Amino acid sequence: MIEIKTLWWIVSNLSFITVLVTFLLMIYWRRNLDLGLRFYTLFILLGVSAEITMRLCIYVFNIPNLFIVPIYYILEFFLISYLYIKYMLNRPKKWLVISVVLIQVLLFIEGIRSIFYDQIYSFNAYGKVLVNTVVIVYSLLYFLELAKGYKHKTVPELTINILIFIYYVLTLIVYVFINFLINGNSSVTMYFWVFHSLITLLFYLSISVLIWKIGTNRKLLLSGLL
């Protein structure tokens, strides 16, 4: 029977490879993508960069890599907020923009506190919990606008929103529990990390399939049902 750490190593590496493949597909078929998906390439680039940096810290420089986490979620929130406000939501209200700015400041403060005041060998994902919660709100606002007929729907845009909603809901569950477990029972924690890596693998695999379909079939850029 495969040990849980070995299973995590396998799934996490497969997940990383899937993210790289998704990024390369987005670059290759960039001209076929709408503006929102083109911008999403930056989000994937952020994930690739964070993953490579974390691996370099451990395997090359032999230093703790947890300081990458707050840097990642600060930039993640900025990019995904820009994606929804600029490309996916129809005329966002001022209260949403103001709320986003305030949350961004809060995340920056929390990130600085986490980097300089938390122990470098400990982990907290409170910032990620906040980011995931807000992204879920973005996704629900998108569905609400569709239901009320406020915006024009395209298959790629609707699909990416559905994938984002599922991914951030599932990973939110992981981060909520992992905040209490990460510095405790390591064997239990590893099951959550395996689940997280599996979710990430399936998420980016789905995006890769979407990009491939768009690249090989321009009709997907037209309005329609899934």
C-alpha positions as CSV (number, residue, x, y, z in Angstrom):
1,M,0.0,0.0,0.0
2,I,1.3,3.5,-0.9
3,E,2.2,5.7,2.0
4,I,0.3,9.0,2.2
5,K,3.4,11.1,1.8
6,T,4.3,9.1,-1.4
7,L,0.8,9.5,-2.7
8,W,1.0,13.3,-2.0
9,W,4.3,13.5,-3.8
10,I,2.9,11.8,-6.9
11,V,-0.4,13.7,-7.0
12,S,1.3,17.1,-6.3
13,N,3.8,16.6,-9.1
14,L,1.1,15.5,-11.5
15,S,-0.8,18.6,-10.5
16,F,2.2,20.8,-11.2
17,I,2.7,19.2,-14.6
18,T,-0.9,19.8,-15.4
19,V,-0.6,23.5,-14.5
20,L,2.4,23.8,-16.8
21,V,0.6,22.1,-19.7
22,T,-2.4,24.5,-19.2
23,F,-0.1,27.5,-19.3
24,L,1.6,26.3,-22.5
25,L,-1.7,25.6,-24.1
26,M,-2.9,29.1,-23.2
27,I,0.3,30.6,-24.7
28,Y,0.0,28.5,-27.9
29,W,-3.7,29.3,-28.5
30,R,-3.6,32.8,-27.0
31,R,-5.0,34.5,-30.2
32,N,-8.1,32.2,-30.1
33,L,-9.0,33.1,-26.5
34,D,-11.3,36.0,-25.5
35,L,-9.8,38.8,-23.4
36,G,-10.9,37.2,-20.0
37,L,-9.1,33.9,-20.7
38,R,-6.1,35.7,-22.1
39,F,-5.8,37.6,-18.8
40,Y,-6.3,34.3,-16.9
41,T,-2.9,33.3,-18.3
42,L,-1.3,35.7,-15.9
43,F,-3.1,33.9,-13.0
44,I,-1.7,30.6,-14.1
45,L,1.8,32.1,-14.6
46,L,1.6,33.3,-11.0
47,G,0.8,29.7,-9.8
48,V,3.6,28.3,-11.9
49,S,6.1,30.9,-10.5
50,A,5.0,30.2,-6.9
51,E,5.3,26.5,-7.3
52,I,8.8,26.7,-8.9
53,T,9.9,29.2,-6.2
54,M,8.7,26.9,-3.4
55,R,10.5,23.9,-4.9
56,L,13.7,25.9,-5.3
57,C,13.6,27.0,-1.7
58,I,13.3,23.4,-0.5
59,Y,15.4,21.4,-2.9
60,V,18.1,24.0,-4.0
61,F,18.5,26.6,-1.3
62,N,17.3,24.4,1.6
63,I,15.3,27.1,3.3
64,P,11.7,27.3,4.5
65,N,9.2,28.2,1.7
66,L,6.1,29.1,3.7
67,F,6.8,32.8,3.2
68,I,5.6,32.3,-0.5
69,V,2.0,31.6,0.7
70,P,1.1,35.2,1.7
71,I,2.8,36.7,-1.3
72,Y,0.9,34.3,-3.5
73,Y,-2.6,35.0,-2.1
74,I,-2.0,38.8,-2.2
75,L,-1.2,38.7,-5.9
76,E,-3.9,36.0,-6.5
77,F,-6.6,38.2,-5.0
78,F,-5.5,41.2,-7.1
79,L,-5.4,39.2,-10.4
80,I,-8.7,37.3,-9.9
81,S,-10.5,40.5,-8.7
82,Y,-9.3,42.3,-11.8
83,L,-10.5,39.4,-14.0
84,Y,-14.0,39.6,-12.6
85,I,-14.4,43.3,-12.3
86,K,-12.8,44.0,-15.8
87,Y,-14.0,41.1,-17.9
88,M,-16.7,39.0,-16.2
89,L,-19.0,41.2,-14.2
90,N,-21.2,43.7,-15.9
91,R,-20.6,47.2,-14.6
92,P,-19.6,46.3,-11.1
93,K,-21.1,48.6,-8.5
94,K,-18.9,51.1,-6.5
95,W,-19.5,49.2,-3.3
96,L,-17.8,46.1,-4.8
97,V,-14.8,48.0,-6.0
98,I,-14.4,49.7,-2.6
99,S,-14.8,46.4,-0.8
100,V,-12.1,44.9,-3.1
101,V,-9.7,47.7,-2.3
102,L,-10.3,47.3,1.4
103,I,-9.8,43.5,1.3
104,Q,-6.6,43.9,-0.7
105,V,-5.2,46.2,2.0
106,L,-6.3,43.8,4.7
107,L,-4.6,40.9,2.8
108,F,-1.4,43.0,2.5
109,I,-1.4,43.7,6.2
110,E,-2.1,40.1,7.1
111,G,0.6,38.9,4.6
112,I,3.2,41.2,6.1
113,R,2.3,40.1,9.6
114,S,2.5,36.5,8.5
115,I,5.9,36.8,6.9
116,F,7.6,38.9,9.6
117,Y,5.8,37.9,12.8
118,D,4.7,34.3,12.4
119,Q,7.2,31.5,12.8
120,I,8.7,30.6,9.5
121,Y,8.1,26.9,10.1
122,S,4.4,27.4,10.8
123,F,1.6,27.7,8.3
124,N,-1.6,29.7,8.4
125,A,-4.1,30.0,5.6
126,Y,-6.4,32.7,7.0
127,G,-5.6,34.9,4.1
128,K,-6.5,32.1,1.7
129,V,-9.8,31.5,3.5
130,L,-10.6,35.2,2.9
131,V,-9.5,35.1,-0.8
132,N,-11.5,31.9,-1.5
133,T,-14.6,33.3,0.2
134,V,-14.5,36.5,-1.9
135,V,-13.9,34.7,-5.1
136,I,-16.9,32.5,-4.4
137,V,-18.9,35.7,-4.0
138,Y,-17.6,36.9,-7.4
139,S,-18.7,33.7,-9.0
140,L,-22.2,33.9,-7.4
141,L,-22.5,37.5,-8.6
142,Y,-21.7,36.3,-12.1
143,F,-24.4,33.6,-11.9
144,L,-26.9,36.2,-10.6
145,E,-26.2,38.6,-13.5
146,L,-26.8,35.7,-16.0
147,A,-30.0,34.8,-14.3
148,K,-31.2,38.4,-14.5
149,G,-30.1,38.8,-18.1
150,Y,-27.7,41.6,-17.4
151,K,-24.8,40.2,-19.5
152,H,-24.1,38.3,-22.7
153,K,-23.0,34.7,-22.0
154,T,-20.3,32.9,-23.8
155,V,-19.5,29.2,-23.4
156,P,-15.8,29.7,-22.4
157,E,-16.6,32.4,-19.9
158,L,-19.5,30.4,-18.3
159,T,-17.3,27.3,-18.1
160,I,-14.4,29.0,-16.5
161,N,-16.7,30.6,-13.9
162,I,-18.2,27.2,-13.1
163,L,-14.8,25.7,-12.7
164,I,-13.6,28.6,-10.5
165,F,-16.7,28.2,-8.3
166,I,-16.2,24.5,-7.8
167,Y,-12.4,24.8,-7.2
168,Y,-12.6,27.6,-4.7
169,V,-15.4,26.0,-2.7
170,L,-13.6,22.7,-2.4
171,T,-10.2,24.3,-1.6
172,L,-11.9,26.6,0.9
173,I,-13.0,23.5,2.8
174,V,-9.4,22.3,2.8
175,Y,-8.0,25.6,4.1
176,V,-10.6,26.0,6.8
177,F,-9.7,22.6,8.3
178,I,-6.0,22.8,7.6
179,N,-5.6,25.9,9.7
180,F,-6.3,23.8,12.7
181,L,-4.4,20.7,11.6
182,I,-1.2,21.9,9.8
183,N,0.9,22.2,13.0
184,G,-0.7,19.2,14.6
185,N,-1.1,15.6,13.4
186,S,1.0,15.4,10.2
187,S,-0.6,12.2,8.9
188,V,-4.1,13.7,9.0
189,T,-2.8,16.9,7.4
190,M,-1.3,15.0,4.5
191,Y,-4.7,13.6,3.5
192,F,-5.9,17.2,3.1
193,W,-2.9,18.1,1.0
194,V,-3.5,15.1,-1.2
195,F,-7.1,16.2,-1.6
196,H,-6.0,19.7,-2.4
197,S,-3.5,18.5,-5.0
198,L,-6.1,16.3,-6.6
199,I,-8.6,19.2,-6.8
200,T,-5.9,21.4,-8.4
201,L,-5.0,18.6,-10.9
202,L,-8.7,18.2,-12.0
203,F,-9.2,22.0,-12.1
204,Y,-6.3,22.7,-14.5
205,L,-7.0,19.5,-16.5
206,S,-10.5,20.9,-17.1
207,I,-9.1,24.2,-18.1
208,S,-6.7,22.5,-20.5
209,V,-9.5,20.7,-22.1
210,L,-11.4,23.9,-22.5
211,I,-8.4,25.7,-24.1
212,W,-7.8,22.8,-26.4
213,K,-11.5,22.8,-27.5
214,I,-11.4,26.6,-28.1
215,G,-8.1,26.3,-30.1
216,T,-9.5,23.5,-32.3
217,N,-13.1,24.8,-32.6
218,R,-13.7,28.5,-32.9
219,K,-17.4,28.0,-32.7
220,L,-17.0,27.7,-28.9
221,L,-16.4,31.4,-28.8
222,L,-20.0,32.0,-29.8
223,S,-22.9,32.2,-27.4
224,G,-24.5,28.9,-26.5
225,L,-25.2,26.3,-23.9
226,L,-22.6,23.8,-22.5
